[in-house]
Structure formats: C-alpha cells, structure tokens
C-alpha cells in the first residue's frame, strides 16, 4: 500500500474518531473548542506514527512520523466539513427520512 493511500485513510479515520468521541462526550461534559483542536492534533500525530512504524512504506524515523502526522492533520482539517457532510448525507439516505437526526 502506498503512503498516499495511508495518509488519506488516516485523515478519514481521524475525522471519524474525533466526531465519535465528540458525540459520546457531549452527553456527559461541555468541553471547549480548544480541547478538540488538541485532540485532532494528538490523533493526527498518533496516526502518523502508526503509518510510519506499522506500515513499512517509508523511513522509520521520528521526524518522518511527525511529518506524516502533520500531513494527516492538514488533510483532516481541509476535508473535515466535506467528510462530515458526506457521511451525514449517506447515513440519511441509508436510514431514510423517518430516522432521528444524524450529526
């Protein structure tokens, strides 16, 4: 698998993971926006380390892992609204109009 595919998959995973955690924790806590910014940064860097050290598609160095993590961060932030809306629209179509609100 190429590094490009891994980076794109990691960006989608970061957006999905943060949205899931955000929806779960909103029921218990009211967290400020900066918490989610730090969570996205941590998830992106974590996925960068996972891609570099787990997939064996590039040099196994911490610098490369941080760089890949920053690319994942950039892609997840650029595509955040598009990914979120695409998933929401697909879920609404699959569940039908009678379903409860999907966020």
C-alpha positions as CSV (number, residue, x, y, z in Angstrom):
1,X,0.0,0.0,0.0
2,X,1.4,3.4,-0.9
3,X,2.0,6.2,1.6
4,X,-0.6,8.4,-0.2
5,X,-3.4,5.9,0.5
6,X,-2.3,5.5,4.1
7,X,-2.3,9.3,4.6
8,X,-5.8,9.6,3.1
9,X,-7.2,6.7,5.2
10,X,-5.6,8.2,8.3
11,X,-7.2,11.6,7.7
12,X,-10.7,10.0,7.3
13,X,-10.0,7.9,10.4
14,X,-9.1,11.0,12.4
15,X,-12.2,12.8,11.4
16,X,-14.4,9.8,12.2
17,X,-12.7,9.2,15.5
18,X,-12.9,12.8,16.7
19,X,-16.6,13.0,15.7
20,X,-17.4,9.8,17.5
21,X,-15.6,10.9,20.7
22,X,-17.2,14.4,20.5
23,X,-20.7,13.0,20.2
24,X,-20.1,10.5,23.0
25,X,-18.6,13.0,25.4
26,X,-21.2,15.8,24.7
27,X,-23.7,13.7,26.6
28,X,-21.6,14.0,29.8
29,X,-19.4,17.1,29.6
30,X,-19.4,20.5,27.9
31,X,-15.8,20.8,26.5
32,X,-14.4,24.0,25.0
33,X,-13.3,24.1,21.3
34,X,-9.6,24.1,22.0
35,X,-9.9,20.6,23.6
36,X,-11.0,19.3,20.2
37,X,-8.1,21.1,18.4
38,X,-5.6,19.3,20.7
39,X,-7.5,16.0,20.3
40,X,-7.2,16.3,16.5
41,X,-3.5,17.1,16.7
42,X,-2.9,14.1,19.0
43,X,-4.9,11.8,16.8
44,X,-3.1,13.0,13.7
45,X,0.4,12.6,15.2
46,X,-0.6,9.2,16.5
47,X,-1.8,8.1,13.1
48,X,1.4,9.4,11.6
49,X,3.5,7.3,13.9
50,X,1.2,4.3,13.2
51,X,1.6,4.8,9.5
52,X,5.4,5.1,9.6
53,X,6.2,2.4,12.1
54,X,3.3,0.0,11.3
55,X,3.1,0.1,7.5
56,X,6.7,0.0,6.5
57,X,6.2,2.3,3.5
58,X,8.8,5.0,4.4
59,X,11.9,5.5,6.6
60,X,11.4,4.6,10.2
61,X,12.3,7.9,11.8
62,X,10.5,10.1,14.3
63,X,10.9,13.0,12.0
64,X,9.1,11.2,9.2
65,X,6.4,10.1,11.6
66,X,5.8,13.7,12.7
67,X,5.8,14.9,9.1
68,X,3.3,12.3,8.1
69,X,1.2,13.2,11.2
70,X,1.2,16.9,10.1
71,X,0.1,15.9,6.6
72,X,-2.7,13.9,8.1
73,X,-3.7,16.9,10.3
74,X,-3.7,19.2,7.2
75,X,-5.9,16.8,5.2
76,X,-8.3,16.1,8.0
77,X,-8.7,19.9,8.6
78,X,-9.1,20.7,4.9
79,X,-11.6,17.8,4.3
80,X,-13.4,17.9,7.7
81,X,-16.6,19.6,6.6
82,X,-16.7,17.6,3.3
83,X,-16.1,14.3,5.0
84,X,-18.6,15.0,7.8
85,X,-21.3,16.1,5.4
86,X,-20.7,13.2,3.0
87,X,-21.1,10.7,5.9
88,X,-24.1,12.5,7.2
89,X,-25.8,12.6,3.8
90,X,-25.0,8.9,3.2
91,X,-26.4,8.0,6.6
92,X,-29.6,9.9,6.0
93,X,-30.1,8.2,2.6
94,X,-29.5,4.8,4.1
95,X,-31.7,5.3,7.2
96,X,-34.5,7.2,5.4
97,X,-36.2,10.4,6.2
98,X,-38.0,8.9,9.3
99,X,-34.8,8.4,11.2
100,X,-33.7,10.6,14.0
101,X,-31.4,13.5,13.4
102,X,-27.9,12.5,12.3
103,X,-25.0,14.7,13.1
